[in-house]
Amino acid sequence: MTHQLGVAGRAVVERDGRILMVRRSETSGHDPGLWELPGGKMDPDEVLTEAIAREVAEETGIEVEVGRPFTTWHSVKEPFWVTGVTFECRYVGGELGLSREHGEGGWFALAEALELPLALSVHDQLEAYRELKASMSTG
């Protein structure tokens, strides 16, 4: 099967030592009930960092400043073969309010987030973030 190519971004938003996670709706056609980082696919003619800021705001009501990328990942979300980039993001403002595609959200310590039932590739993204934070504290 030939897939269309897609590009997506995810955000690790940290606030007061906790990161923002969202749980997909139980009725979602993709990863129902599983936890993920906010973000999504970019629109045609959109810059990836702008897409991440837009998606985070649409999904959570949180405003972020998109920082540096720290890991990449791949997945299939029919009809797309998606290449994704996860970025470290700074919380700027807003209160958590979820879109219809998510049933729950919250701020978690990284160790707590790693224990949640996670959507595909999210565990690897969180582990890459843990490694990034560890390298920053030792270097």
C-alpha positions, 0 to 999 in steps of 0.5 A: 500500500502506498501512503501519503507523506505527513509531517507532525510535531509533538510538544513536551511542555514543562511547567513547575517541573511537570509535563503536559499530557493529554488522553485521547477520547475513548471514541477516537479512531486512533489510539483511543484512551491512550495518553500522548503529548500534545501536537499534530500534523502540519497543514500545507504551507505551514512551518512545523514550529507554528503547527506545534504552537497551533496544535497545542493551543487548539488541543489544550488552550495552553500557549507555548514558545516552541524551542529546540527539537530533540527526537524524531519518530515515525508512525502510520496514521492512515492514509499517512506515513508520518515523520514526527519531530518532538520539541522542547517547549516553554509554557507561556500561559493559559489554563488547561481546557481540552478539545473534543479529541481528548478526554483528559489532560494534566501535568505529570512528573516525568516518571508519572507520565512514563507509567501512563498507558501511552500511545505508540512512540510516546514512551520513546519520546519521553525517554529521549526527553529524560536523556536530554534533561540528564545531559543538561544537568551533567553538562 
